[in-house]
Amino acid sequence: MKKLPALLLIFLFYIIADGCHSAKKSLKRGDYDDSVFRAADKLKNNPTHSSSLEILKQAFPNAVKQHLEDIASSENLPEMQRWEQLLSSYQILNKLYEAVKPCNACMHAVSAKSYYEEERNSRQKTAETHYAEGSKFLSLGGRENARLAYEQFERVNELLPNYNNVQQKLDQSYNIASFKVVVEQVLVTSKAYQLSNAYFQDQINQFLKTNRRLNKFVQFYTPEEATNNKLKPDHVITLQFDDFVVGQTLIEKNTETVVSKDSVKIGEKTVNRKKIEFYDKVKASLTKNRKTVHSSGVLDMRIMEFSSKKLANQEKFGGEYNWVCEWANFNGDERALTNAQLKMCKSQELLPPDPQQLFVEFSKPIYDRLTDRLRRYYANF
């Protein structure tokens, strides 16, 4: 227990030394901002740390000078770029100020001032410039211009969320910019089975909700949403299970003679009042049964251009599922069986899942292939 304080002191020493070393390295490579942040952080905990004070005295004025020079040079930049540069510089200047402000030792070591008013003004001007640029693109009309407008209004919303009617402008530009896709109800055609597509449809609906904007400007809708929003889509996707089998059963039976690995006791008799045991290998007739219930299907995907009714793309996605049950029985000496064989003999023939569950199982890989294809197909729209 007496060693603990000494160990703690050594640990703290290495932490402080490492922090100081990092601040010094930042100073040497000209990263004055990082050097200020590291030195100030150390001085908050240890105000008399001399090497950190010396580093701060060198790094802070150089950092401020660097950003003031950037501000001065921004006068030659185009308007939007200039305001972005000004905002960035004033933000960093204020971060430098906030790094040293809580530390009395830091404030005595350097001359620090805030630029909050300048930051507020440049933020306002930056938002105004992006808003004007977005409005210009929006007035030009067309999907591509609307996308450019949307990006401008996005920046405005980042800077000043309540600026003017920016949310309305975002909605307006996105409505024009987006590529709208309606995914119709999944169809199941079957004369032999009355199967529900509820599971597959629910999965598709969930995909649409969580992946609405695959490339930011692709928007998926259900038919109900399209109707409610009086939507004129660009594409309509039709999905249909047009070829499938459910519950195709195959039973395989294989009988073999198995012999015990080692000799076992097979009997005994008394000779001259002594019991003599007899050992030999034993046999059994083992019958293995394997029932495979195969289900598979093909989903047809058609992408139609809504306005021209032309087929834009058609692909088919297959999936399968095999339910397997294995059991066995034997005649003869069970000691001829291995543990695995004996365990198999204790198993029983089971009933397979109902057709609806089999349908769900073979549709799972189809869903994965379909959604992966939709992501790739619409990635560049």
NORRA-V860003 format. One record per residue. RES is the residue in one small letter. PSI is psi in radians with two decimals (none if undefined). OMEGA is omega as a letter, one per 20 degrees, with the letter a starting at -180 (999 if undefined). Layout:
# NORRA-V860003
res | psi | omega
RES | PSI | OMEGA
RES | PSI | OMEGA
This chain:
# NORRA-V860003
res | psi | omega
m | -0.55 | a
k | -0.40 | a
k | -0.34 | a
l | -0.85 | r
p | -0.67 | r
a | -0.73 | r
l | -0.71 | r
l | -0.71 | r
l | -0.72 | r
i | -0.75 | r
f | -0.81 | r
l | -0.65 | r
f | -0.79 | a
y | -0.63 | r
i | -0.83 | a
i | -0.75 | a
a | -0.69 | r
d | -0.72 | r
g | -0.73 | r
c | -0.73 | r
h | -0.71 | r
s | -0.74 | r
a | -0.69 | r
k | -0.71 | r
k | -0.71 | r
s | -0.71 | r
l | -0.75 | a
k | -0.64 | a
r | 0.11 | r
g | 0.21 | r
d | 1.37 | a
y | -0.63 | r
d | -0.89 | a
d | -0.67 | r
s | -0.72 | r
v | -0.84 | a
f | -0.73 | a
r | -0.77 | a
a | -0.75 | r
a | -0.67 | a
d | -0.67 | r
k | -0.66 | a
l | -0.39 | r
k | -0.61 | a
n | -0.45 | a
n | 1.42 | a
p | -0.33 | a
t | 0.20 | a
h | 1.77 | a
s | -0.75 | a
s | -0.62 | r
s | -0.63 | r
l | -0.74 | r
e | -0.71 | r
i | -0.77 | a
l | -0.73 | a
k | -0.55 | r
q | -0.75 | a
a | -0.72 | a
f | -0.92 | a
p | -0.59 | r
n | -0.67 | r
a | -0.83 | r
v | -0.79 | r
k | -0.75 | a
q | -0.78 | a
h | -0.59 | r
l | -0.61 | r
e | -0.68 | r
d | -0.69 | r
i | -0.78 | a
a | -0.72 | a
s | -0.29 | a
s | -0.24 | r
e | -0.46 | a
n | -0.02 | a
l | 2.76 | r
p | 2.72 | a
e | -0.91 | a
m | -0.78 | r
q | -0.63 | a
r | -0.81 | a
w | -0.62 | r
e | -0.72 | r
q | -0.76 | r
l | -0.80 | a
l | -0.80 | a
s | -0.76 | a
s | -0.78 | a
y | -0.60 | r
q | -0.77 | a
i | -0.68 | r
l | -0.70 | r
n | -0.55 | r
k | -0.66 | r
l | -0.74 | r
y | -0.77 | a
e | -0.43 | r
a | -0.62 | a
v | -0.33 | a
k | -0.79 | a
p | -0.12 | a
c | 1.90 | a
n | -0.72 | r
a | -0.65 | r
c | -0.78 | a
m | -0.51 | r
h | -0.43 | a
a | -0.48 | a
v | 2.84 | r
s | 1.88 | a
a | 2.49 | r
k | 2.74 | r
s | 2.79 | r
y | 0.70 | a
y | -0.75 | a
e | -0.74 | r
e | -0.66 | r
e | -0.75 | r
r | -0.74 | a
n | -0.77 | a
s | -0.58 | r
r | -0.77 | r
q | -0.81 | a
k | -0.67 | r
t | -0.78 | r
a | -0.75 | r
e | -0.74 | a
t | -0.79 | r
h | -0.66 | r
y | -0.77 | r
a | -0.72 | r
e | -0.73 | r
g | -0.73 | r
s | -0.62 | r
k | -0.83 | r
f | -0.70 | a
l | -0.65 | a
s | -0.36 | a
l | -0.35 | r
g | 2.90 | r
g | 2.71 | a
r | -0.80 | a
e | -0.73 | r
n | -0.63 | r
a | -0.60 | r
r | -0.71 | r
l | -0.69 | r
a | -0.76 | a
y | -0.74 | a
e | -0.62 | r
q | -0.77 | a
f | -0.52 | r
e | -0.76 | r
r | -0.70 | r
v | -0.78 | a
n | -0.56 | r
e | -0.71 | a
l | -0.87 | a
l | 1.57 | a
p | -0.49 | a
n | 0.27 | a
y | 2.17 | r
n | -2.33 | r
n | 0.80 | a
v | -0.63 | r
q | -0.68 | r
q | -0.70 | r
k | -0.66 | r
l | -0.81 | a
d | -0.75 | a
q | -0.82 | a
s | -0.64 | r
y | -0.65 | r
n | -0.69 | r
i | -0.62 | a
a | -0.50 | a
s | 2.60 | r
f | 2.04 | a
k | 2.23 | a
v | 2.18 | r
v | 2.24 | r
v | 1.98 | a
e | 2.88 | r
q | 2.43 | r
v | 2.26 | a
l | 2.48 | r
v | 2.06 | r
t | 2.04 | a
s | 2.20 | r
k | -0.49 | a
a | -0.50 | a
y | 2.51 | r
q | 1.41 | a
l | 2.56 | r
s | 2.48 | r
n | 0.30 | a
a | -0.80 | a
y | -0.88 | a
f | -0.73 | r
q | -0.71 | r
d | -0.68 | r
q | -0.75 | r
i | -0.78 | r
n | -0.68 | r
q | -0.69 | r
f | -0.75 | a
l | -0.64 | a
k | -0.66 | a
t | -0.17 | a
n | 0.67 | a
r | -0.66 | a
r | 1.45 | a
l | -0.66 | r
n | 0.49 | r
k | -0.65 | a
f | 0.21 | r
v | 2.20 | a
q | 2.19 | r
f | 2.53 | a
y | 2.59 | r
t | 2.82 | r
p | -0.64 | a
e | -0.75 | r
e | -0.70 | r
a | -0.72 | r
t | -0.82 | a
n | -0.60 | a
n | 0.08 | a
k | 0.87 | a
l | 2.46 | r
k | 1.73 | a
p | 2.88 | r
d | -0.71 | r
h | 2.64 | r
v | 2.18 | r
i | 2.20 | r
t | 2.27 | a
l | 2.26 | a
q | 2.27 | r
f | 1.82 | a
d | -0.01 | a
d | 1.93 | r
f | 2.72 | r
v | 2.52 | a
v | 2.16 | r
g | 0.55 | r
q | 2.00 | a
t | 2.37 | r
l | 2.18 | r
i | 2.21 | r
e | 2.42 | a
k | 2.33 | a
n | 2.17 | a
t | 2.36 | r
e | 2.75 | r
t | 2.22 | a
v | 2.55 | a
v | 2.43 | a
s | 2.58 | a
k | -0.71 | a
d | 2.83 | r
s | 2.49 | r
v | 2.87 | a
k | 2.20 | a
i | -0.07 | r
g | -3.13 | r
e | 2.75 | r
k | 2.81 | a
t | 2.19 | r
v | 2.08 | a
n | 0.81 | r
r | 0.24 | r
k | 2.41 | r
k | 2.23 | r
i | 2.16 | a
e | 2.48 | r
f | 2.35 | a
y | 2.53 | r
d | 2.93 | r
k | 2.57 | a
v | 2.82 | a
k | 2.80 | r
a | 2.63 | r
s | 1.97 | a
l | 2.22 | r
t | 2.03 | r
k | 2.39 | r
n | 2.41 | r
r | 2.08 | r
k | 2.15 | r
t | 2.18 | r
v | 1.92 | a
h | 2.34 | r
s | 2.40 | r
s | 2.83 | r
g | 2.96 | r
v | 2.26 | r
l | 2.26 | r
d | 2.19 | r
m | 2.19 | r
r | 2.26 | r
i | 2.03 | a
m | 2.46 | r
e | 2.14 | a
f | -0.77 | a
s | -0.74 | a
s | -0.21 | a
k | 0.35 | r
k | 2.60 | r
l | 2.00 | a
a | -0.58 | a
n | 2.54 | r
q | 2.27 | r
e | 2.73 | r
k | 2.47 | a
f | 2.15 | a
g | 2.71 | r
g | 2.70 | r
e | 2.80 | r
y | 2.28 | r
n | 2.03 | r
w | 2.27 | a
v | 2.37 | r
c | 2.30 | r
e | 2.38 | r
w | 3.00 | a
a | 2.89 | r
n | 2.84 | a
f | 2.77 | r
n | 2.36 | a
g | -2.68 | a
d | 2.08 | a
e | -0.30 | r
r | -0.18 | r
a | -0.26 | a
l | 2.57 | r
t | 2.95 | r
n | -0.71 | a
a | -0.72 | r
q | -0.70 | r
l | -0.71 | r
k | -0.69 | r
m | -0.59 | r
c | -0.39 | r
k | -0.16 | r
s | 2.77 | a
q | 2.76 | r
e | 2.29 | a
l | 2.73 | r
l | 2.41 | r
p | 2.86 | r
p | 2.79 | r
d | 2.82 | a
p | -0.62 | a
q | -0.76 | r
q | -0.64 | r
l | -0.68 | r
f | -0.78 | r
v | -0.77 | a
e | -0.75 | a
f | -0.30 | r
s | -0.29 | a
k | -0.88 | r
p | -0.51 | r
i | -0.74 | r
y | -0.77 | a
d | -0.78 | a
r | -0.68 | r
l | -0.88 | a
t | -0.62 | r
d | -0.70 | r
r | -0.69 | r
l | -0.70 | r
r | -0.81 | a
r | -0.66 | a
y | -0.75 | a
y | 0.12 | a
a | -0.54 | a
n | 0.29 | r
f | none | 999
